[in-house]
């Protein structure tokens, strides 16, 4: 028996770990709103999923303000340090920014983003939303298989090379054994105390606590830490380029989202400093095809979807970048004439092996083809092999109709060592920049890298509104796109069934992660997919890679109705396990919903 869609009234939450879902549900039950619950879950996930996100990472957030009937973006993506430039990378002999160490560090943005959400849209104090995370860090949480397996892979590195990380996570705990993080607990206690001891309004106190991190002792600690050279993917030791002045100068922003319509449903995404618009470009292309007539899960529908994704992601690689620095032609990319022209490139019988942007240009020397042998080890490899990457996700809805969709990531423990005084590492999102100075996503001081993080909000024609998303790097806007099409084109009305349906994803486009290679024509297909369909896709030229039956992502969704009913669902996928099978000893659920 499959898990059901949860339905009820009053509010709902989804998160990448069930204890984070519990934290959000408790805030809602205590009278908090969706922003309060999202902040509580966001901070809790930094403790529970340190391999997926951390306080110094990033978190793009979409917020639907029911009172003003408006959807907004909290950017949550930190920029490159002031000393980070293409010229500096050339001096260091770097042609691609490495995924690990200190060279790829961006300005920490997650803490600022959660504070910004709470300050502008929440009702609780910062200390109140920090309490669940503080309890988890100080008292501990049960070790679970996925985190333990990753720690086991990295055990020798944490013991011999990054001892500050080993102090927190070694000796390796058994599944179910208590994992604590005393340094992180102390940091969270100081952050809450700074708010508590300040005078002023709730908002002013939150801002004061936030400023303590960015302008005082923690910023100084971070600056000292990054001056310690670390061996990274370049094969050399490098210092970080971040300093306290970068943190002091940083302030996240509230922005307007990008919006498009698909068969009567409106969808909102983050701007082109994220990959969010690629979701909308896929929809614009697919609107020119009768997917419903093709049938969900058919070879025709999947082939059309894969080929449309290739075209949309090619434009991502050629055109997207921080709009504060470059003009991204989104109006043209989403226009009817451009879309119609692009649709003519889709051959109904043959898979394309080309990377074909319609505007802009690829970085010099691209595409970088990965074809044989093992790619260089990257910290996301283990998670990616299990259908997930370096990210988590959460959604929240409240009794007022507000919605939050957020995708926290970065500052994960596999790629940078824990700062001893703070209990968390720094993020290496600068690996997503390119070093071609003429490209929209070229590295520049103060510029945001084009991130993969991409939460979503949608409004159905009947007034139902939905927050949804998933972790998964370049696959995020592929898996959620298929979930969305299940609801709109393929007759699924049940959220859980739409999430559970088998999925595919293309690996044709360049990876956003180091070493930035692509695999032309390769498509990963969950093994539950009809074998005749898979055979037909291969006959059309797709290079099929068979994934496990339940490996692709962790899509989560909450949908509200005009009469106040709320439904929520979360993917049962957990490292390829069949969710219908009996649970193994000490196997912990990785997603949760609380109506």
N, C-alpha and C positions, 0 to 999 in steps of 0.2 A: 504494500500500500504506500502510495506517495504521500508526502506531507501536504496538508491543505493550505489554501490561502486563508490567512487569519482575518477576521472581520469583527468590527465593533464600532464603538463611539468614543469620543473624548481625546483620541490621540494614538499615534503609533510611532515606533522607531525600528530601524534596521541598522545593523552594524556588523563589522567583520569579526567580532568576537561576542559571545553571548553575555559575558560579564559587562561589556560596554553597553549592549542593549539594555541590560538590567539597570545600569546607571542612568541611561536616558529615560527609561520608563519611570524610575523613581522620581526624577525631576518633574516629569509630567504629572504624576500622581500627587506631588506636593504643591501643584498649582503653577508650575513653570510653563513656559511656552516652548515652541519648536526650537527657537534659537538657544534657549537655556539647555534643553535636552541635547541638542547637537554639540554644544560646547562641552558638556559633561562627557559625552561619548568620545569626542575628539581627544580630550586630554587622557581619558582612560585608555584609548587605543595606543597612545604613545608608550604606555607601560606594558600593555598586553601583547602588542605586536611590534616590538622594537626592531624586528627585521623588516618591517613594512613602512614605518614612519617614526618621527620623533619631533620634539619641540622645536628643533632647529631646521626642520624640513619645510614643506610647502603644502598648502591646501586651498585650491580654488573652491569657492563656495557659490552656489546659486541660492538665492533667498526669494521666496514669493511672499510679499507683504499683502495679506488679505485685506487689510483696512484700506490701503491705497490702491489695491488691484494692480500691483506692479512687481515685476521680477527684476532683481538686481544681482550684480556680480561683486563678490569680494575677491580681489585679485589673488592674494595668497601665494604669489610666486615671487621669490626673492631674485634680485638682479645680480649681475656680475659685480665683483668688487671694483673699486676705483682703479686699482693697479692691474686689473685683468684686461689685456688687450691682445690683438693678433700679433703685434710687434713683440710683446713680452713672450708669448708662446714660441715665436720664431727664435728668439734669443735662447730659449731653453731647449730648442730642437724638437718641439712638439708639433706633430702634424694632425693629431686627433687628441682631444682632451681626455685623459684617462678617467675611468669610472671610479677608481679607488684613490685613497690617499687624501691629500689636501689641496692639490692644484685645481681641482674641479669644484671647489666650494663656492656656493652662492650665499648671499646674505640670508640668514634665517628669516623665514616669513610665517611659519605656521602659528607661532605664539601670537604674533601681531594680528593675524587674520581671525583667530578665535576671539581675541579681545575686541576686535573691531565689530564682529558679529554680536557679541554680548553687549557691548557699549551702545550700539545703535538700535538693536532689535530685541534684546533680552530684557528680563525683569530681575534676574538673580544677581547676587554679587559674584565677583570672580572667585572668592574663597568657597562659595557654595558649589560652584560647578567644578572646582578643583578637588573637592573632598573625595569623590570616588577614586580618582587617580592617586591621590595621596594614600588612601587606604590600601590600594593595590600595590603601590611601591613599597610602603612601609611594612605592611602585614603579609604581603605576598599573594600570589595567585597560583593555581595548580599548573605545573608544567604540562604541555600538551604535545602530541607527536610531531606536528609540522615544525614548530619552533625547535623542539629537541633535535630533530633530524638535521636541521640547518646548523645548529650549534655544534653538533657532532662532526659535521663536515669541516667546520672552521675551528675546531677545538685546538689543534696545534698552532694555528695562527694566533689565536687569542692567548694561548699560553706562552708562546715564545716571542712573538713579534709585537702584539698589541696587549700587553699585560693589564692595562687599565680596563679593557673590555673583559679580560679574564677574571679580574677581581669581582665583577658583577655576576658573570654567567658561568664561571667555573668554581668548583668542580661541577660537572654536568649533572643536573638533576634528573632523576627518573621521572617518567610520566606520572603525573599526579602529585609529585613532590613540590613543596613550596618554593617559588622563585620570588625573591625580593630585589629591590634596588634602593639601598639606603641613601645613596648620594642624590638620586632623583627625588626621593621623598623629601630630603632636606631642602632641595631647591624649590619644590612645590610649596613647602611650608613657608619659606622665606618670601616667595611670590605672593602668597595669600596674606602673610603678615604685613607686607608693604602696603597692600590695599587697606587692611584693617586699621593701620596706624596713621593713615592719611585723613585729612579733613576734606569736606566738600560733598558734592552730589555723588550718587552711585556711579555715574558716568566718569566723573573726575577721578574717583578712586581707582576705577579700572584702568584709566589712562595712566595714572601715576605708577601703578604696579607694572604695567607694560613698559613704561619709560625706564623703570629701574633695570629691567633686563637689557634694553637697548642702549642705555646711556651711562650705566654705572658698573658695579662690580662684575656681573656676568660678562659684559662686553669686554672688559679688561682681561678676564680669565681666558676668553676665546682668543683674543689677540695674542696673548702669550703662548697659548697652546699651538697655534698654527705656525709659530716660528720654529717649531721642532721639525726638522726634515724627516719625511717618511718615504720609504720605497713605494712606488706606484706602478701602474701599468706601462709607463715609459721605460721601465727597467732601471730607473735612476731615483735617487732621493730628491724630493722637492719640498720646499716650504709652501705654505698657503699664502695667498695674496690678500686675504681678508684682514681688515684691522678694525679697531674700535670706532674709528670715524665713519666707516661704512655702516656699521650698526646704528650709530647715532643719527645718521642722515636718512635712514630708511623709514618710510611710512607707507603702509599698504593703502590701497584705494578702493572706493566703491564705484563701480563702472556700469555702463549699460551693456546688456547681453546682445548677442547676435540672434536673430529670430528668422524662422522660415516656416512655411505651412506645407503639410503633406496630406492630401486627400481630406482636408477639413480639420486636421489636427495641427495646432501650433506647437512649435518646439523652440525652446530657448537654450542657448549654449554660451560658453565663455568665448571672448574674442580670440583673435588669431595669435596671441601669445601662448595660447593652448592649441591643441589639435581639434578643439570643439567644432569649428566650422566644417570639418571633413564629414561629420555626421550629417550635417545639413546638405552638403554637396552630394552625398550618396542618395539622400532622399530626393533631391531635385532630379538627379539622373534616373532614379527608379520610377519616378512618377510617369515617365514616358513609356512604361511597360505595364502590361496587364498581369501583374504578379498573381493576383487571385485566380485568374483563369489558368495560369501555369500550375498552381497548386503548391502549398507549403511543403518543403522538403523534396520537391521534384528536381530532377537534373536541370530542367530548363530554368526554374526559378533560381537555383543555387548558382548555375553558370552565369546568369545575368547579374546576380548580386555580386559575385566575385569580380567580374569584369568591370562593373561600375565602381567597386571599391578600389580597384587598381587605378582607375582614372582620377578619382577623388584624392587618393593618397599621393599620386604623382603631383597634383597641384599643391598639396600640402608641402611637399619637399621643395617645390620651386618658388612658392609665393608667401608662405606664412612666416611671420616674425613679429616682434614687439611693435605694435602700432604706434607707440610713443617715439619710435625711431625710424620706422619705414612705413610707406603707404602700401597697405595690403589691398588688392583690388577685389574685396569681397562682394561688392555690389555686382561687378561683372561676373565673378565666379558663380554667383547664385542666380544670375539673370536667365530668363527664358531663352534668348537667342544663343547664348554661350552653351547652355545645357543641351539644347537641341543639337548643336554642332557636335558636342562631345558624344552624344548618344549614337551618332552615326559610326563611331569608332568601335562599337561593341559588335563583334561577330558572333552570331547566335550559335555557330558550330565549332568555333576554334578559340582556344585560350591564347591570349596575348602574352608574349615573353618580353615585351618592351615596357620601359618606364616612360610614359608619354604625357608630360604636363602640357596644358594648353596655353598657359601664360607663364611669364617669368622664365627662370632657367634653373637647372640643377647646379649644386656646388661644383666647382672645378674638379675634374677627375671622377665624378660620380656617374653611374652607380658603381659602388664597390661590391663586387660579386663574391659571395661566400658559396663555394661549390663542393669542396671536398675536405676531408679531415675534420678535426675538432676545432671549433673556434677558440680563441683565447678565453681563459676562464674569466667570467664576470660574476660579481656577487649575486646577480639576479638569476644566474643560470639554474640553480636548483629550483627556485620558485617557478621560473618559466617552464621548466620541464614538467612541472605539475599543473600547468595551465594557469599559473598566476605569476605576477611579477612583484615589483618592489613597492606595493601600494595596498591601501585598504579603501573602504568606502563606508558611508553612513547616510541615512535619510531620517528625517523627522517631520511629523505633522502634529498639529495641536487642535484643540476644540474651536479655535478661532478661524481655522482655515489656512493658517500660515504653513509654509513648506520650506524645508532645507534639504538640499542635496550637496554633499561635500565629498571630495576625494583626497584624503590625506596621504602624503607620501614623503619620501626623502628623509635624510638624516637617519638612515637605517644602519644597523650595526655591522653588516657584512662589508661595507665599503670605506668606513672611516672609524678610527678608534674612539672609544668613549672618553670624554673629558672628565678626569677624575673628580674634580670639584662639583661638576654639574650632573653627572650620571647619564649623559647622552652624547652622541657624536654629532658631527656637522654633515650637511647634505652636499652631494656632488652632482647637482643637476646641471652644472656648466658643461658636462660631457655632451649635452644636447646641442650646444652651439656648433657652428662650422667655422673654419678658419679661412674661408674665402671672403675677402673684404667687400666684394660686390653682391654678396648674397643677402637676402632679407633677414636670415637667421645668423648673420655673422656676429661673432663675439665683439662686444664693445663695453667699456666701463658703464655701469649703471643700467645696463640693458637686461631685460628678462629673456632667458632662453625659451624657445618654443617647446613647451612642455607637453607631455602626453596626457596629463591629468584633465578629466573632462566630465564633470557632473552634468546632469540633464534635468529639465523640467518641461512638462508637456501639458497642453490643455486640449481635451477631446471636444468634439463638436457638441456633445450633450452636456458639457459643463463639468465633467469629471476632470480633475487635475492630478498630475502624477509627478513624483520625484523618483529618479532612478539613476543607477550607475553601477560600475564594477571596477575593481582593480584589473591590471593586466597590460600595462604599457601600450604598445601600438595596437593591441587587440581590443582595447576598451570600447572604441567607437565602431568595432565590428560586432562584438557580442551583444552590446546593447542595441545596436541597429537591428539585429535579427530578432531580438526580444520585441522591439517596437513593431516590426513588420508582422510578427505573429499576431499582435493585437489588432493592427490596422487592416492587414491584407488577408490573413490566413485563418480568420474565424475564431481565434482564441479570445475568450472574454475573461477567463480565469488567469490571474497574474502568475500563480505558481506553475500552472501548466505551460504558460508562455515562456517562463524561465527554464523549465525542465527540458523543453524540447531540445534535441541534439543540435549542435552548432558546428560551424566551420569558421576558419579564419585564414586569410591570405598572409603569406610571408614574402610576397612579391616586392613589397616596398622596402626601402632602406630602414633598418632598425634605428630607432631614436637613441638607443644605448650603444656605448662603445662595444665593439669596434665599428659600428655604423654600417655593417654589410647588409646585403639583401639576397634573397633566394628566388630568382625569377621563376614564376609559374608554380611555386610550391603552395599548396593549400593543405592545412591541417583539418582533419575531419574526425569527429568523435565516432568511435567504433559502433555506436548504436545506430548510426545512419544506415538506411537501407542499402544493402550491398550492390543491388542492381544500379542504384543511383550513383554510387561511388565508381562503379565500373564505367558507367556512361561518362562521368566527369573525366576520368582518365582517358577515355577514348577521344574526348575533345581537346586533349593536350595538357590538362592540369597534372602537375606533378604531385601526386597524392601522398600525404603523410598521415598515417592512421594514429590518432591519439587514443588514450584510454576512454572508456565509456562516459566518464563523468569528470573531465579534466578542464574544460574551458571556462575559466573565470568564476566569478562569484557575483552574478547580477543580483541586485536588490531593488525593490520598488515599493513605494507607498502610493495609493491612489485614494483621493477624497471625492465625495459626491456632493452635489449642491444641498442635499438634505442632511448632511452632517455625518453620514456613514463613512467609515474608513476601512480600507483593506490593505494588507501588507503581505509581502512574500520575499523570500531570500533563497538563493541557490543552495541546494544540498551538496554541490560539488566540493570535494575536499580531497585534493591529491589523487583523484581518480577512483575514489571509493564509490561503490554502488550504494546510493542512499536507501535502497529497499532492503539491503542486506542487514542482518542483525549487527548492532554495534560491537566493536571489539573492546576488550578491556582497556580502560584508560583513554579511549578514543573520544575526544571532546568535539562537540559541535562547533563549527567555525563561523556560523552565521546565526543571527537571532532576530526575531520580531516580537514586539510587545504592543498589542493593541490596547 
